C-alpha cells in the first residue's frame, strides 16, 4: 500500500464537508447562506476531484452505497433549505435530486474509508463517478445554484 497523496486527502476533506452540509444544513433557514455554502462546496469537490490520483482498483464489487431511505432523507433536508429549485440545464429534476445523488456517491466512498477500504479503491470509485455520474449531478447543481 502506498502513502495517500495530498490530492486524495484534499478531495476526501472536500467530500466530507459537502456531505456534512447536506446532512446537517444550517438551522437558520437562511436559503441564501445555504446556497452560497453549497456553491463553494460543489466548486471544491469538482476542482479537487479533477486532481484525484489515477490509480487502479483492486476491488471487484463497488462498496455499498446509502440506501433509498437514506437518500430520501438527504433529499428532503436539501429541499427544505432551497425549495423546489429546478435543476441545471440538462436535467428535468430538482437541484435537490442532483445534490442527493452527489451526496450518495461521495458518502459511499467516505463510508468505505471509515470501514477500512484501501484509499486506492475509493479514489478509483470517486474518479470514475466524477466522469460517469456524480460529476454531472454536481455540475448541474452548481449551475442551478449559481442562477438561484
PyMOL commands that set and color helices and strands:
alter all, ss='L'
color gray80, all
select helices_A, chain A and resi 6-23+31-49+68-82+95-114+119-132+134-146
alter helices_A, ss='H'
color red, helices_A
deselect
rebuild
show_as cartoon
